[in-house]
Amino acid sequence: LGDVYKRQDIARAPPLEPRQQSAMREEFGEDAEYVSDLSESQSAYLFAWLRTGYMDPGHVQIQATVEGEFDNARFEVALESVVNRHEALRTGIHWHNRDLPVQVVYCKNEMKWSQVPISEKDSQMTVDRYLAEDRARRMQLDMSQVWRIRVFRIAENKSIICWSFHHSLVDGWSAAIVVRAMVKEMQRLIRVGNTDDRPEPNLQADLLPTPDAVRYRDYLYWMRTRKLEQEESKWKAYMAKLGVVNGGVQLQDSLQVSATRSVSIAVGGADWKSLHDSISRHGTTVSRLIHACWGLVLSIACENRTLGFSTTVSGRNLPIEGAGEIVGQLVNYFPVYFDSGERMDVETILGNLTQAFALIAGSEHVPASRLMEWSGGQGQTAMCAIKGFELPTLVMVENFPWQEAANETGEGIMLSSFQRRGDTRCFSESGTASVFPVTLVAVPESDSLQLQLHFREAMFERDAASELLQAIHAAALRWSQDGIGESDSFLESAVLNFFSEIARKVEVENTAAVAIRAPQSPTEKALASIWGQLFDLEVDDVHSDFFSLGGTSLIAVQMVESVRK
């Protein structure tokens, strides 16, 4: 984005006025330091948390292996230093008895963590069991510490750190920053002890000063106050160029949080080397290739030539100095539309996607509600017309700096491995939850590429999903070999087979459709009144769809709290 952005220092978020501070501490306690609204992505994760239980999609788990001189006192001081430095680690979300939810930064938290000695023989089985138990314990978002850490001591010089946190406050990119910072601080404390005549270092005196870095509150302030005229103009031109229109009827539950299952493939060895070399030779990226492969799938399945899906952006390609070191929730879900072209191959779609991304460069961090406003209702979630209705799909490429974190070395202690667990790994078989019926996930690693296809179990078959993922893998390899990656009968058959149940789903919904019925019971009338106030219209049908009326995750949080009252 160098040609689009001129990187800049951003203004610090202004301090609260005395009356605001007084009101904040009266409501949230004397330890409250700062309060602000939620971003749209944070509101979406809060809404999902309110809707789900065990399968909370925002519950993230990290497993890191540390080798060397692990000392409890040093670790606690290092943890305290990192928590003091990054306010997202001492932030809670409050929504009870409020019209709008807020996040509250606390000046301190309880810093709870635990340690358990285990044998190396059963270490991974013990860790897996703990992670399953941890996921079953829902995160309490209205606390000052919305994370959990357990250290498993395997041997004198080897430990596994399991860190659980919630996506409403911390994203995947931040995880690598936090763990790497803890290890670096332990290395520094060891270095001080090794070079000092003192038999034991004065740990409290060795704390690093809090750097003058961009705080998460500064990022939120920038998001709220920046001008978006240029982004609006570019987005409208982009939508007009492609002529984006709805091509079908949206399923009533297509944007509801629902249970999903997953299948996965590991691309390694000669296949990964071929892919990696071809990506470098063509001057593209793993992320763009995965997007193109999914674009090829949609071009086979969809009736329209203009296609769309949602993707995620890390939030770090910002015109802000130090954006790469911000800890918080910066990830944004972004709709992408493109022309599939005349030819059915990866290379054609790759080129068309590259043009589409160039058209919208600089708009990736615009809130979904603004995109929706600019495009007349289109834009919050990109959809494709498949089998007669609009299907939202998502592509996620988790190209976070986890590998760089795993390569951290230093005196006395090192981080030897770093991986995400939970919804994309440990629970790929037992499932998680998502608002997207279909999600393609790619996790690039140093020696392999993990591909996962998450699918709504009520709509798709597992065997068909497995076949489709294999066909996507094969298409990517064909592109690496001939630079084209043309569709073949295997891919076309896999795509049609995977989406074949959609027609039955539409038929069932159409059969079950009922006539308009006005609210009758006291509960129905109360809900209709709440919805009417939120949308500023009369809700006269009990079958009205929340999202079709213009509902967003932020409005949903308001609705849930109004219903609770």
N, C-alpha and C positions, 0 to 999 in steps of 0.2 A: 504493500500500500504506500510505498515511498512516494510515488507520483501523485497520490491522492491527498495524503496528509502531510502537513508540516508539523512535526512533533513539537509539543509545547509544554510548558509548566502550567498546571491548572491551579485555579484559585483554591485556597483552603476553605473548607466548609466553615461558615461563620459560627462563632460560639453562641450558645443559647443565651437569651436575655435573662436577667435575674428572675423575672416573673415566670418565665418558661422553666427555668431550673427548679424553682420552688414547686411549681405544679407537677413537674416530672418526679421529683423526690417524694412528694406527697403521695403520688399514685404508685410508684415503683420502688420506693425505698431510698435510703440515704446513699447506698452504693451506686445508684444510677448516675452515669456520667454524661450520656448523650442519648437523644431519641430522634428517630427519623421514620419516614414512611418506608414501605417495602417497595422494591422494584417489581415489575410485572412478573419476572421469572421467579422471584421469591414468593409472590402471591400464588403462583401456580403450584409450587411445591407445598405451600401451606394448605391449599385447597385439597391437593392429593392426600396429604397427611390426615386431614379431617374426614376424607372419604374412605380411607383404607385402614386396615389393621396390620396384620403380619406382613403383607406384601407391599409395604410402603416403598414406593420407587425412589424416595429421597434418602433412604437409609444406605449409607455407603460405608464400606469396610476396606481398610488398607492393611496389608501384611508386609512388614519390613524385617529383614534379617540383619542383625548387627553383630559384627565380629570384633573382638578385642577387649579392652579393659572397660567393661560395663560396671559402673559404680552407681549405686542407688542415689547417693547424695548428689553426685554430679548430674545424673539424669533429672532429678527433681529441680535442680537449679536451672538446667538447660530448658526444661519444659516451662518453668516460670518465666524465664527470659523471653521465650518465643510467644507465650500467651500475652505478656505485657506489651510486646512489640506489635502484635496483630489483634486489633480489637474485635474482629469477627469471631475469635476464639473465646470471647467473654461477652457474647451478645445473646439475648433471648428474644423471642417474638411473643407479643401480647395482643390478644384479640377479644378477650372476654369483656363484655359490657362496653364495647367500643363500636362506633360506626365504622371505623377503618382500623385494620391491624397496624401495629408499629413494631419496630425493632429497637431494643434498648441496650445500649452499651454500658456495661458495668465496669467500675474501676478495678474490681477484683472478682475472682470466683474461688470456689473451694478447692480447686486443683486436685480432684480425686483421681487416683490411679491405683492399680494393684499389680502384684507380682506373684507368680506361681512357678516353683521349680518343677521341671518335667524331665523324663528320660528322652534321649535322642531317638531311641527306637520307635516310640509311639508319639513323637512330637507332632507330626502333621495331623494325625488322627485326633489328638487332643485339641489342637488349634481349630480344626474343622468343627469339632463338637462345640467348642466355645463360640465360634462365629455363628453357628446355628442358634444357640441359646441367646446370643447377643441380638440377633435379628428379631427373635421372638419378643424381646423387650423393647417396646416402642420408645423412641426418643421423646423426651418431654421438652417441647420447643420453648416453653415459657420459663426456662431456667437460665441462670447465668453461665452454665457449663453444658452446652448441647453437644457433648462428645464424651467418649469413654476410651480409656487406654488400659490395656492389660499387657504386661511384659512376661513372657515365658522364658525362664532361665534354663537353657538346655545343658550348658556346660560353663566352666569358668570363663571361657572366652567366646561364648556364642549365645545370643538371645534373639527371640522373635517378638517384635512389637506389633500388637494388633490395635489399630486405631479406628474407631467408629465415629462417624459424624453425620450431619444432615445437610443435604444439598440446598436447603433453604438458606443456609448461612455460609457454606463453604463449598466450592466446586472442586472438580478433579485436578485442575491445574494447581490450585492452592495446596492440595495434599502433598505434592512433591516439594513445594516451597517449605512447608512446615516441617516435614520429616528431615529434609536436608539441613534446615536451620538448627534443629535439635542436635543432630550429629555433629555439625560444625561447632556448636557451642560446647559440646562434650569434649571435642578435640582441643578446643582452646583451653578449657579448664585443665585437661591433662597436660598440655604444653606448659601452662603456668606452673603446675605442680612439679613438672620435671625440670624446670629451669630455675626454680626458686629454692633457697636454702631451707625454707620452712618444710617440716616433715609432712604437713597436711596443708593444702592451699586454703586460704580464707575464701570459701566459696561465695559467700554473699558479697564480698568486696570485689569479686571477679566478674560480676554481672556486666554484660555489655550495655552501654547506654542505648536508649531507644533512638534509632536513627530517624532523621528528618525525612521520612519516606511518605509516599502518597498513602493516605489512610482510606479505608473503605468508605468512610463518610464523605471524603473529598470526591471520590468517584461518583457516589450517589448525587452529590451536590452538582457536579458537572453534568450528569445525565439530566437532572431536573432543569438546569438553567441554560443549556446550550441551545443555539439557534438551529433549526432544522429546515430552513427554506431550501438550501441546496439539495439536501437529501430528498425532500418532498418532490422537487422538480425532476430529479433523476428517476425516482421511483415511478412517478406518473408516466414519464416518457418510456420507461422500461415496460410497464404494463400495457401501454398503448401500442408499442411496437409489436408485442406478442399477441395482442388481442385476446387477453385472458378472459374467459367466460366459464361459468359453471356448465358442466356437461351432463348432469344427471341429478337424481334425487339423493340427498344425504340421508344415510341411515340414522334413525332416531338415536341410536346409542354409539355412533361412530366416534364421538369425542368424550365418551365416558371412561372413567378409570375402570379397567377390567383386568382380569387375570390373564397372564400370558405364559407361554412355554417357549423353550428355545432349543435350537440345534446349532452345532458349531463344527468348524473345520479349522485345523491348524495347517497353514501353508508354510512349509519349511524346506530345508535342504536345497536341491537344485531348482525347484519351482520358485522358492523365494528369491534365490539369486538371480534367476531369469527375470522375474518381475522387477526386482530392485534395479538391475542393470538397465532394463528397458525404460523404467520411469526416469532414471537419470539421463538416458540417451535422448528421450523425447522432451526433456525439460519440463516435466510435469511433477505431480506429487502423488503419494499414496491416496491422499484424501480425494483429489480430483478423479483418479482412476476408479475408486470405489463408487463415487457419485455417478460416473459415466456407466458403470456396469448396472447400477440400479436404474438409471435412465433407459438403458437398453431393455430391461425387464418391463418397465412401464410402457415403452413404445410398442412392445408385443401385446401387452394386455389391454391397452387403452384404445378407445375409439377415436380420440382426438389426436391431432398432430402436436398441438401445444400441450406440454405435459408439466406437471408440478409435483414437488414433494417438499417436505420440510427438512432442514438440516440444523446442526448446531454450530455455533461459532464460539471459540474459547473466550472471547472478550478481551484478549490481550493485544490484538492489532488495533490499538487505540492511539490517537494523536497526543499521547500523554507520556512524558518522561517517567520511567519507573513503573509503567503499567504491568510489565511482566512479573513484578514482585508484589503486586497487590493480593492480599488474601481476603477472599470473600466470595460472593456469588455473582460472577460476571458473565456466565454462559447465557447465550440468547438463542431461542428457537427462531429460525429464520426461514421464510418461504422462498423457494427457488422455482421459477418457471423458465422453460426453454423450448425451443423448436427441435423436435426429434429428427427432422431432416428426411430426405428421400430414401437414404440407405439405412439398413438395419445393421449397424456395426458399432463397436465401442469407440473407434477413432472418430467417426462422424459426430456422435453425441458428445465425446470429449471436447471436440472443437466448439460445438454449439454451446456447451455448458461454460467453457472458458469465456466466450463472448458474453454470455448472460452474467457471469460473475463480474466481468469488467464493467458492464453497464450499471451494476448496483454497488460497485466498490465504494465503501464509505457509508453505506446504509445498513450494514450488518448489525449494528447495535441499536437501531431504532426500535422502540417498544412495538410489540405486535399490534396493539390497539391503534397506534398512529398509522401503521401500514394499512390496516383495515380501513381506517378513516380515509386515507388518501386514495384508496382503490375501490371505493364504493361497496364495501362489504367483503371484497376479496382480500386475502393477504394474511389473515391471522394464522391460518393453517392451509398450506398448499394441498390441493386434492386433484385426483384424476378420475375421470369417468370410466369405471370398470363394471361391466355387466349391468349397466343401467343405473348406477348410483355413484356418488362422490366418495372416494376412499382416501383418507389421509394416511400417508406413509412418512416414515422418518429415516434419515441416514445419519449415523453418528460415527465419526472417526476420532477415536480417543488418542490423539497425538499430543498428549500431555508430556511434560519433561520428566517422566518417571524413570526412563533409562538413564538419563543424565544423573538423576538422584542416586540410582543404584551404583553408579560408577564413582561415587564420592569416596576418596581415600584420604588418609591423614594419619597423624601420629597417634598411636595408641588404640584407635578404634576406626572402623570403616563400615559403610553401609554396603553390604554385599548383594542384597536383592530387594526389590521393591515391586509389589504387584497389588492390583485392585482385586478384591474379593467381592462377595455379595451378589448383586443382581446380574453381573455379567460373567461371573465365573462359578463360585461355589454353589449358586442356586440356579444354574442354567437348566437343570433337569426339573427341579421342583417348582420353578417359575417365580415370577415377580408380577408387577402390575404396571400398566401404562395407559395413557389416553390414546395412543396410536395402535391401531389394529395390527400393523406390521412395522417392524423396525429392523434395519440392517445395521449391524455394529461391526466396525473394524478396529482392531487393537494392534498397531504396528509395534513390534519388538525388535531387538537387535538382530536376532537370527530367525525370525518367523513373523507371520501375519496371522492373527486370530480373526476368523470371520464367524459371526453369529447372526442368526436370523430369529428374532423374537416375533411371535405371532399369537393372536388372540385365539385361545383354544376353542371358543364357541363358534369360530368362523372358519378355521383352517385345520387341515390334517397334518399330523407330525411327519408322516412318511413323505407327503407332498412337499413339506417345508424342507426336509432333508435333501430331497431330489433337487429342489430349486437352488439350494445353496451350493450343491455340487456343480450344477450347471453354470452358476455365476462364477465359481472358481475356474471352471474350464474355459469360459469366455475370456476371463482375465489372462489366462495362460496363452490362449490363441493370440490375443493382442500383443503379448510380450514376444511372441515368436514371429508374427508376420506384420505387426504394426497396424493391423486393421481390426481383428477381433470380431469377424462377421458372425451374425446369429446363425445357429444351425438347428437341425430338427430336435436335438436333445434339449436345447434351451427353450425352444418354442413349445415343445410338449410339456416340459416342467412348469413353465409359466402358466399355460392354459390349465394344467392339472391343479396347480396350487390355487388358482382363483376360481375353479369350477364351482365351489360351494357357495360363492357369492350369489349366483342366480337363485339357488334354493333359499338363501337367507332373505333375499328381496321378496320372493314369492310368499314366504311365511309371514313377513311383515305386512305385505299387501293384503293377505288373507285375514290377518288379525286386525286390520285397520277398522276403526269404529267411527261412527258419526260424531260430530261436534256435540259436546255436552257441557253445559254451564256448571260452574261450581255449585254444589248443593249442600253438602255437610258443613258444619262449622269449621272443621279443619281445612276443607277445600277452599272455603271462602276466605279464611285467614291467609292461606298461602297465596291465593290469587291477589289479595290486597297487598301483600308484601311484594310480590312480583310486579304488580302495577306501579307501586311507588318506586321500585328500583329502575324500571324501564320507562316510566312516565307514559304508560298506556293502559288500556283496559284489557285484562286477561279474562276472556270469556269462554275458554275451552280448557277443561282439565287435562287434555292431551297435549297442550302447548309444550314446545321444546325450549328449554332454557337457552341453549346456545343459538338456536334459530332466531330467537327474539333479540339476539345481540349480546348474550351473556359472555362474560370473560371470567378468568380465574379471580380477579380482584372483586368483581361484582358477586361472584359465588361466595367468597369469604364473608362479604357483607350480608348476603342472603342467609348463610348458615347461622350467623350470629343473631340475625333478626328472628329466625325460626326458633333458635335456642331461647331467646327472651320470651 
